[in-house]
């Protein structure tokens, strides 16, 4: 709902604006998109391996953990890439209050990055629970974290397309 409200506000603000300045998105955002999509793939590999482990069809806990850590690393890489995009715009003199288009860019990307950080916290909880010798991880916990993570991917693609066509 937050992103729907932001979208509506951006469309209305742009429609009534005489000070809207279009700018080119930092190229790192497209790399970030690939990183986030890759993280969803690694998370699905982890889910498959955790299910096999839970059913006793896989005895090693290390393989699912490897995929979970890969997902965590890619998620951290995404957030670092977002920071790189913000620094790139800052170096070009584009700040939060520079103009309405840059304001909406920061609003969307920072809000999404904060949501991704929440997803990273969820992944760390999953990793912590699964790492214990007597695992307290329920497959449903991993499924919930996965649904959230995949939603963040889809939401990012929406945000990127929106920004690409509007700012």
C-alpha positions in Angstrom: 0.0 0.0 0.0 2.9 2.3 0.7 4.3 2.0 -2.8 0.8 2.4 -4.3 0.4 5.7 -2.4 3.9 6.8 -3.4 3.1 6.0 -7.0 -0.1 8.0 -6.9 1.6 10.9 -5.3 4.4 10.8 -7.9 2.0 10.7 -10.9 -0.1 13.6 -9.5 3.0 15.7 -8.6 4.6 15.1 -12.0 1.3 16.1 -13.7 1.1 19.4 -11.9 4.8 20.2 -11.9 6.7 22.8 -13.8 9.9 21.9 -12.0 10.1 18.2 -12.7 13.5 17.3 -14.2 14.1 14.0 -15.8 17.5 12.3 -15.2 19.2 9.1 -16.2 19.1 6.4 -13.6 22.5 5.2 -12.3 23.4 2.0 -14.3 24.2 0.1 -11.1 20.4 -0.2 -10.6 20.2 -2.6 -13.4 23.0 -4.7 -12.0 21.2 -4.5 -8.6 18.1 -6.0 -10.3 20.1 -8.9 -11.6 21.6 -9.4 -8.1 18.2 -9.4 -6.5 16.8 -11.9 -9.0 19.8 -14.1 -8.5 19.1 -14.0 -4.7 15.6 -15.3 -5.3 17.1 -18.2 -7.3 19.5 -19.1 -4.5 16.7 -18.9 -2.0 14.7 -21.4 -4.0 17.7 -23.7 -4.1 17.9 -23.3 -0.3 14.2 -24.1 0.1 14.5 -27.3 -1.9 17.5 -28.4 0.1 15.9 -27.6 3.5 12.8 -29.6 2.5 15.0 -32.5 1.6 16.8 -32.2 4.9 13.5 -32.0 6.8 12.3 -35.2 5.2 15.6 -37.0 5.9 16.5 -37.2 2.3 19.6 -35.1 2.8 21.9 -35.6 5.8 24.1 -32.5 5.4 23.0 -29.2 6.9 25.8 -27.4 5.1 24.4 -27.4 1.6 21.2 -25.6 2.5 23.1 -23.2 4.7 25.4 -22.5 1.8 22.4 -21.4 -0.4 21.0 -19.4 2.5 24.3 -17.6 3.0 24.5 -17.0 -0.7 21.0 -15.4 -0.6 22.0 -13.3 2.4 25.2 -12.2 0.6 23.4 -11.2 -2.5 20.8 -9.3 -0.5 23.6 -7.3 1.2 25.2 -6.8 -2.2 21.9 -5.3 -3.4 21.7 -2.8 -0.5 25.4 -1.9 -1.1 24.5 -1.3 -4.8 21.6 0.9 -3.8 24.1 2.9 -1.7 26.4 3.2 -4.7 23.5 4.5 -6.7 22.7 7.2 -4.1 26.4 8.1 -4.0 26.5 8.4 -7.8 23.5 10.8 -7.8 25.0 12.7 -4.9 28.2 13.2 -6.9 26.1 14.6 -9.7 24.4 17.1 -7.3 21.1 15.2 -7.2 19.9 15.2 -3.6 16.6 14.4 -1.9 15.5 18.0 -2.1 17.1 18.9 -5.5 13.8 18.5 -7.4 10.6 16.5 -7.3 11.9 13.7 -9.5 15.0 13.1 -7.3 12.9 13.3 -4.2 10.7 10.5 -5.5 13.7 8.5 -6.6 15.1 8.6 -3.1 11.7 8.0 -1.5 11.1 4.8 -3.5 14.6 3.4 -3.4 15.3 4.0 0.3 11.9 2.7 1.3 12.5 -0.5 -0.7 16.0 -0.9 0.7 14.6 -0.6 4.2 12.1 -3.4 3.4 15.0 -5.5 2.0 16.9 -5.0 5.2 13.8 -6.4 7.0 14.0 -9.4 4.7 17.7 -9.8 5.5 16.8 -9.9 9.2 14.3 -12.6 8.4 17.0 -14.6 6.5 19.4 -14.2 9.4 16.7 -15.7 11.7 16.2 -18.6 9.3 20.0 -19.2 9.1 20.4 -19.0 12.9 17.6 -21.4 13.5 18.8 -23.9 10.9 22.4 -23.7 12.1 21.5 -25.0 15.5 22.3 -28.8 16.0 18.8 -29.5 17.1 17.2 -27.3 14.4 14.2 -25.3 15.5 13.6 -24.2 12.0 10.1 -25.0 10.6 9.8 -25.2 6.9 6.9 -22.8 7.1 9.3 -20.1 8.6 11.5 -20.4 5.6 8.5 -20.4 3.3 7.3 -17.1 4.9 10.7 -15.5 4.6 10.8 -16.7 0.9 7.4 -15.3 0.0 8.5 -11.9 1.5 11.8 -12.0 -0.3 10.2 -12.8 -3.7 7.7 -10.1 -3.1 10.6 -7.7 -2.6 12.0 -8.8 -6.0 8.7 -8.2 -7.8 8.3 -4.9 -6.0 11.8 -3.8 -7.0 11.1 -4.6 -10.7 7.9 -2.5 -10.4 9.8 0.4 -8.7 12.6 0.2 -11.3 10.2 0.3 -14.2 8.2 3.1 -12.7 11.3 5.2 -12.0 12.8 4.4 -15.5 9.6 5.6 -17.2 8.9 8.5 -14.9 12.1 10.1 -13.6 
